[in-house]
Amino acid sequence: MDFLTIAKDMFRFLWKKRAWWLAPIILMLVLVAVLIVFGQSSVLSPFVYALF
């Protein structure tokens, strides 16, 4: 499965079950994951570490 399929399925689930309260949680988890990836192996590491 690719990322777009997973995102589409997640959006369909949120729409069908009316579970909009899950959207901010999922968004924050994705943002934290992106920060972790950039913080480990990137030129942006000093800027990511400055946030914490």
Contacts in CASP RR format, 6 or more apart in sequence:
PFRMAT RR
TARGET T0000
AUTHOR 0000-0000-0000
METHOD contacts of the structure
MODEL  1
MDFLTIAKDMFRFLWKKRAWWLAPIILMLVLVAVLIVFGQSSVLSPFVYA
LF
10 26 0 8 1.000
13 19 0 8 1.000
14 20 0 8 1.000
14 22 0 8 1.000
14 23 0 8 1.000
35 48 0 8 1.000
35 51 0 8 1.000
38 44 0 8 1.000
38 45 0 8 1.000
38 48 0 8 1.000
39 45 0 8 1.000
39 48 0 8 1.000
39 49 0 8 1.000
42 48 0 8 1.000
END
